Amino acid sequence: MKYNFASDNYAGICPEAWQAMELANRGYAAAYGDDQCTARACSALRDLFETDCEVFFVFNGTAANSLALASLCQSYHSIICHESAHVETDECGAAEFFSNGTKMLLVGGENGKIDPRQVEHTVCRRSDIHYPKPKALSVTQATELGTVYSVAELQHIGEVAARHGLKMHMDGARFANAVAALGVAPKEITWQAGVDVLCFGGTKNGMAVGEAVIFFNRELAQEFDYRCKQAGQLASKMRFLSSPWNGLLESGAWLRHASHANSCAALLEEKISTLPGVTIKFPRQANSVFVEMAPERIERLKAMGWHFYTFIGAGGARFMCSWETTSADVLNLAADIAASADR
């Protein structure tokens, strides 16, 4: 099998995260987050976002999103999200489960981004007791289709959410890629735009495991530690979840790796966008390229040994780049995409 373009989850652990874990492994440390590595990581995240936020570390993105959303809602509430959002399509009903039945209300919008007008319609269309009361709005940054919300777009959505009393959650599995793409300070696309809680992805940015749940609205974090414990997300050796954040944040590698992955995707787009029979489906703004090709070409590429997904988004093929992707990988893939038309 050739290089995997299926997901950035396929990449290994980046050197900065590996070294930080090795340092954390030297000797004893207090359990359950009462250690210096965890305190340091929390402080680093507060510095990064330039605000006094509450920080929790969990094992994976499904836990981060579902527990964060559960903290915003009661069981009779509803969560508004895009119809292609990961919390709707790929988390096996976890948000509904951990919130004791909170309903997901789906809205559309071009290129994976929520249409604020549809949010307003969903909130206002009914207000009777028979309707699950909208309470939270979830956005994904970068989106499931590889696009990125601008600062202005998030500010607009944040205004709509505030006007209707919705708490705003951000699924930031690829938040680093969005920051790299926009070239803005993290605060500008989070709490300054109205985001109450961010699930900041570490795994896709080069860590072995681990996501940070960051409450900018500190009141919403009340007893969140109990939710983590009940859901099996309180790591006894927490330093191994938190220390990689120190390695990535203190070295700047979190942004460097994201920029590299974005650049690899841009290179792939450049090399294949003009090929006959190849159509770029969505604007390439982060570290993925969505391509429409004839089914037989897709099968030929798979037969050549390339591994990629065809079930994410709205069909076609998704090629995802990571911190570990090289330009040689990209050029080899582009050459085989070109050759697949002739077989």
C-alpha positions as CSV (number, residue, x, y, z in Angstrom):
1,M,0.0,0.0,0.0
2,K,1.3,3.4,-0.9
3,Y,1.1,6.5,1.3
4,N,-2.3,6.9,3.0
5,F,-4.3,10.0,2.1
6,A,-7.4,8.7,3.8
7,S,-7.0,10.7,7.0
8,D,-4.5,12.7,9.0
9,N,-5.3,10.2,11.8
10,Y,-3.1,7.7,9.8
11,A,0.0,9.8,10.5
12,G,2.4,8.9,13.3
13,I,3.3,10.9,16.4
14,C,5.2,14.1,15.5
15,P,8.7,14.5,17.1
16,E,7.6,17.4,19.4
17,A,4.8,15.3,20.9
18,W,6.9,12.2,21.2
19,Q,9.7,14.1,23.0
20,A,7.3,15.8,25.4
21,M,5.8,12.4,26.3
22,E,9.3,11.0,26.9
23,L,10.1,13.8,29.3
24,A,6.8,13.2,31.1
25,N,7.8,9.6,31.5
26,R,10.8,10.4,33.7
27,G,9.8,9.4,37.2
28,Y,6.7,9.7,39.2
29,A,4.0,12.3,38.9
30,A,0.6,12.9,40.6
31,A,-2.4,11.2,39.0
32,Y,-5.7,12.4,37.5
33,G,-4.3,15.8,36.3
34,D,-2.7,17.0,39.5
35,D,0.7,17.1,37.8
36,Q,3.0,19.8,36.5
37,C,2.7,18.8,32.9
38,T,-1.1,19.3,32.9
39,A,-0.8,22.6,34.8
40,R,1.7,23.7,32.2
41,A,-0.5,22.7,29.3
42,C,-3.5,24.5,30.7
43,S,-1.4,27.6,31.1
44,A,0.0,27.3,27.6
45,L,-3.5,27.1,26.2
46,R,-4.6,30.1,28.2
47,D,-1.7,32.0,26.8
48,L,-2.4,30.9,23.2
49,F,-6.0,32.1,23.4
50,E,-5.2,35.2,25.5
51,T,-7.9,34.6,28.0
52,D,-8.6,32.9,31.3
53,C,-10.4,29.7,30.1
54,E,-11.2,26.4,31.7
55,V,-9.3,23.5,30.1
56,F,-9.9,19.7,30.2
57,F,-8.2,16.9,28.4
58,V,-10.0,13.9,27.0
59,F,-9.0,10.9,24.8
60,N,-10.8,11.6,21.5
61,G,-12.9,14.0,19.5
62,T,-16.2,12.2,20.0
63,A,-15.9,12.4,23.7
64,A,-14.8,16.1,23.5
65,N,-17.7,17.1,21.3
66,S,-20.4,15.0,22.9
67,L,-19.5,16.0,26.5
68,A,-19.1,19.6,25.6
69,L,-22.5,19.7,23.9
70,A,-24.1,17.9,26.8
71,S,-22.8,20.5,29.2
72,L,-24.8,23.2,27.2
73,C,-28.2,21.4,27.0
74,Q,-30.9,19.7,28.9
75,S,-32.5,16.6,27.4
76,Y,-35.5,18.6,26.1
77,H,-33.2,21.0,24.2
78,S,-31.9,20.8,20.7
79,I,-28.5,21.4,19.0
80,I,-28.4,23.1,15.6
81,C,-25.6,22.0,13.3
82,H,-24.7,21.6,9.6
83,E,-26.1,18.5,7.9
84,S,-22.6,17.4,7.1
85,A,-21.2,18.1,10.6
86,H,-19.1,15.3,12.2
87,V,-21.3,15.4,15.3
88,E,-24.2,14.4,13.1
89,T,-22.7,12.0,10.6
90,D,-19.8,10.3,12.3
91,E,-20.2,10.1,16.1
92,C,-22.8,7.3,16.4
93,G,-25.3,9.5,18.3
94,A,-22.8,10.3,21.1
95,A,-24.1,13.9,21.6
96,E,-27.6,12.6,21.9
97,F,-26.5,9.8,24.3
98,F,-24.4,11.9,26.7
99,S,-27.1,14.7,26.8
100,N,-29.8,12.2,27.6
101,G,-31.6,12.7,24.3
102,T,-31.0,16.2,23.1
103,K,-32.1,16.4,19.5
104,M,-29.9,17.4,16.6
105,L,-31.6,19.9,14.2
106,L,-29.9,20.1,10.8
107,V,-29.4,23.1,8.6
108,G,-27.7,23.5,5.2
109,G,-25.2,25.9,3.8
110,E,-22.7,26.0,0.9
111,N,-19.4,24.2,1.2
112,G,-20.1,22.7,4.6
113,K,-20.7,26.1,6.3
114,I,-23.8,26.9,8.3
115,D,-26.2,29.3,6.6
116,P,-27.2,31.8,9.4
117,R,-30.5,32.4,7.7
118,Q,-31.4,28.7,8.1
119,V,-30.3,28.9,11.8
120,E,-32.8,31.8,12.3
121,H,-35.5,29.9,10.5
122,T,-34.9,26.7,12.6
123,V,-35.0,28.7,15.9
124,C,-38.0,30.8,15.0
125,R,-40.3,28.4,13.2
126,R,-41.8,27.1,16.4
127,S,-41.8,28.1,20.1
128,D,-44.4,25.8,21.5
129,I,-43.7,23.1,24.2
130,H,-43.9,20.3,21.6
131,Y,-40.8,21.5,19.8
132,P,-37.3,20.6,21.2
133,K,-36.1,24.1,22.3
134,P,-33.0,25.2,20.4
135,K,-30.2,25.8,23.0
136,A,-26.8,25.2,21.2
137,L,-25.3,25.9,17.9
138,S,-22.4,23.8,16.7
139,V,-19.9,24.9,14.0
140,T,-16.9,22.9,12.6
141,Q,-13.6,24.7,12.0
142,A,-12.3,23.6,9.5
143,T,-15.4,22.1,8.1
144,E,-16.0,18.5,7.1
145,L,-15.6,19.6,3.5
146,G,-12.2,21.2,4.0
147,T,-13.4,24.8,4.0
148,V,-12.8,27.5,6.7
149,Y,-15.1,30.0,8.3
150,S,-13.6,33.6,8.1
151,V,-13.6,35.9,11.1
152,A,-16.5,37.8,9.7
153,E,-18.5,34.7,9.1
154,L,-18.0,33.5,12.6
155,Q,-18.8,36.9,14.0
156,H,-22.1,36.9,12.1
157,I,-23.0,33.4,13.3
158,G,-22.0,34.4,16.8
159,E,-24.3,37.4,16.7
160,V,-27.2,35.2,15.5
161,A,-26.5,32.7,18.3
162,A,-26.4,35.4,21.0
163,R,-29.6,37.0,19.7
164,H,-31.5,33.8,20.1
165,G,-29.9,32.7,23.3
166,L,-27.9,29.8,21.8
167,K,-24.6,28.7,23.3
168,M,-21.9,28.2,20.6
169,H,-19.8,25.1,20.4
170,M,-16.9,24.7,17.9
171,D,-15.7,21.3,16.7
172,G,-12.1,22.1,16.2
173,A,-10.7,18.7,15.2
174,R,-8.6,20.6,12.6
175,F,-8.7,24.0,14.3
176,A,-4.9,24.3,13.8
177,N,-5.4,24.0,10.1
178,A,-8.0,26.8,10.1
179,V,-5.7,29.1,12.1
180,A,-2.9,28.4,9.7
181,A,-5.2,29.0,6.7
182,L,-6.5,32.3,8.0
183,G,-3.4,33.7,9.5
184,V,-5.2,35.1,12.5
185,A,-4.9,34.9,16.3
186,P,-6.8,32.0,17.7
187,K,-8.9,34.3,19.9
188,E,-10.3,36.0,16.8
189,I,-12.1,32.9,15.6
190,T,-13.2,31.6,19.1
191,W,-14.2,33.7,22.1
192,Q,-14.0,37.0,20.4
193,A,-16.5,35.7,17.8
194,G,-18.9,34.3,20.4
195,V,-17.7,30.7,20.8
196,D,-18.4,29.4,24.3
197,V,-16.6,26.1,24.1
198,L,-14.0,24.8,21.7
199,C,-12.9,21.2,21.2
200,F,-9.3,21.7,20.1
201,G,-8.0,18.7,18.2
202,G,-4.6,17.3,19.0
203,T,-4.6,13.9,17.4
204,K,-4.9,15.2,13.8
205,N,-2.1,17.7,14.5
206,G,0.5,15.1,15.4
207,M,-0.3,13.8,18.8
208,A,-0.8,10.1,19.7
209,V,-4.1,10.8,21.4
210,G,-5.9,13.6,23.1
211,E,-8.1,16.6,22.6
212,A,-8.5,19.8,24.7
213,V,-12.0,21.0,25.7
214,I,-11.7,24.7,26.3
215,F,-14.5,26.6,28.0
216,F,-14.2,30.3,27.3
217,N,-17.5,30.7,29.1
218,R,-16.2,29.4,32.4
219,E,-19.7,29.1,34.0
220,L,-20.5,26.3,31.5
221,A,-17.6,24.3,32.8
222,Q,-19.3,23.7,36.1
223,E,-18.9,20.0,37.1
224,F,-17.5,19.2,33.6
225,D,-14.9,17.2,35.4
226,Y,-17.7,14.9,36.7
227,R,-18.9,14.4,33.1
228,C,-15.4,13.4,32.1
229,K,-15.1,10.9,34.9
230,Q,-18.5,9.3,34.3
231,A,-17.8,9.0,30.6
232,G,-14.4,7.2,31.2
233,Q,-12.5,10.2,30.0
234,L,-10.5,11.0,33.2
235,A,-7.1,9.7,32.5
236,S,-5.3,8.4,35.6
237,K,-1.9,9.2,34.0
238,M,-3.2,12.5,32.7
239,R,0.4,13.8,32.0
240,F,0.5,11.6,28.9
241,L,-2.6,13.3,27.5
242,S,-1.5,16.8,28.4
243,S,2.3,16.8,27.9
244,P,2.1,16.6,24.0
245,W,0.4,19.9,24.1
246,N,3.4,21.4,25.8
247,G,5.6,20.0,23.1
248,L,3.5,21.4,20.2
249,L,2.5,24.7,21.8
250,E,5.9,25.8,23.3
251,S,7.8,25.0,20.1
252,G,5.2,26.4,17.7
253,A,4.9,23.0,16.0
254,W,1.1,23.0,16.3
255,L,0.9,25.8,13.7
256,R,4.0,24.7,11.7
257,H,2.6,21.2,11.1
258,A,-0.8,22.6,10.2
259,S,0.7,25.0,7.7
260,H,2.7,22.2,6.2
261,A,-0.4,20.0,5.8
262,N,-2.3,22.9,4.2
263,S,0.6,23.5,1.8
264,C,0.7,19.9,0.7
265,A,-3.0,20.0,0.0
266,A,-2.5,23.2,-2.0
267,L,0.2,21.5,-4.0
268,L,-2.0,18.6,-4.8
269,E,-4.8,20.9,-5.9
270,E,-2.4,22.7,-8.2
271,K,-1.1,19.5,-9.8
272,I,-4.5,17.9,-10.5
273,S,-7.0,20.7,-10.9
274,T,-6.3,21.0,-14.7
275,L,-6.3,17.3,-15.4
276,P,-9.0,16.1,-17.8
277,G,-11.8,14.4,-16.0
278,V,-10.9,15.8,-12.6
279,T,-13.1,18.3,-10.8
280,I,-12.3,20.0,-7.5
281,K,-15.6,19.8,-5.6
282,F,-15.1,22.4,-2.9
283,P,-12.7,25.3,-2.3
284,R,-9.4,23.9,-1.0
285,Q,-8.8,26.0,2.2
286,A,-7.3,23.7,4.7
287,N,-5.5,20.3,4.4
288,S,-7.9,18.3,2.3
289,V,-8.8,18.1,-1.4
290,F,-12.2,16.8,-2.6
291,V,-12.2,15.4,-6.1
292,E,-14.9,14.3,-8.5
293,M,-13.7,11.6,-10.9
294,A,-15.2,8.7,-12.8
295,P,-15.7,5.7,-10.6
296,E,-13.4,3.6,-12.7
297,R,-10.6,6.0,-12.1
298,I,-11.1,5.8,-8.4
299,E,-10.9,2.1,-8.6
300,R,-7.8,2.2,-10.7
301,L,-6.1,4.5,-8.1
302,K,-7.0,2.1,-5.3
303,A,-5.6,-0.8,-7.4
304,M,-2.4,1.2,-7.6
305,G,-2.2,1.1,-3.8
306,W,-3.5,4.5,-2.8
307,H,-5.8,4.7,0.2
308,F,-8.4,7.4,0.5
309,Y,-12.0,7.9,1.5
310,T,-15.0,8.2,-0.8
311,F,-17.8,8.4,1.8
312,I,-17.1,11.8,3.4
313,G,-18.8,14.9,2.2
314,A,-21.0,14.5,-0.9
315,G,-19.3,11.7,-2.8
316,G,-16.2,11.7,-4.8
317,A,-12.7,11.2,-3.3
318,R,-11.1,13.0,-0.4
319,F,-7.4,13.3,-0.2
320,M,-6.2,14.4,3.3
321,C,-2.7,15.7,4.0
322,S,-1.0,15.6,7.4
323,W,2.1,16.8,9.2
324,E,3.9,13.8,7.9
325,T,2.9,14.2,4.2
326,T,5.8,15.0,1.9
327,S,5.9,16.8,-1.4
328,A,7.1,13.6,-3.0
329,D,4.0,11.8,-1.7
330,V,1.9,14.5,-3.3
331,L,3.7,14.4,-6.6
332,N,3.5,10.6,-6.8
333,L,-0.2,10.7,-6.1
334,A,-0.8,13.4,-8.7
335,A,1.2,11.5,-11.3
336,D,-0.9,8.4,-10.7
337,I,-4.2,10.4,-10.8
338,A,-3.0,11.6,-14.2
339,A,-2.1,8.1,-15.3
340,S,-5.4,6.6,-14.1
341,A,-7.1,8.2,-17.1
342,D,-5.1,6.1,-19.6
343,R,-5.7,2.7,-18.2
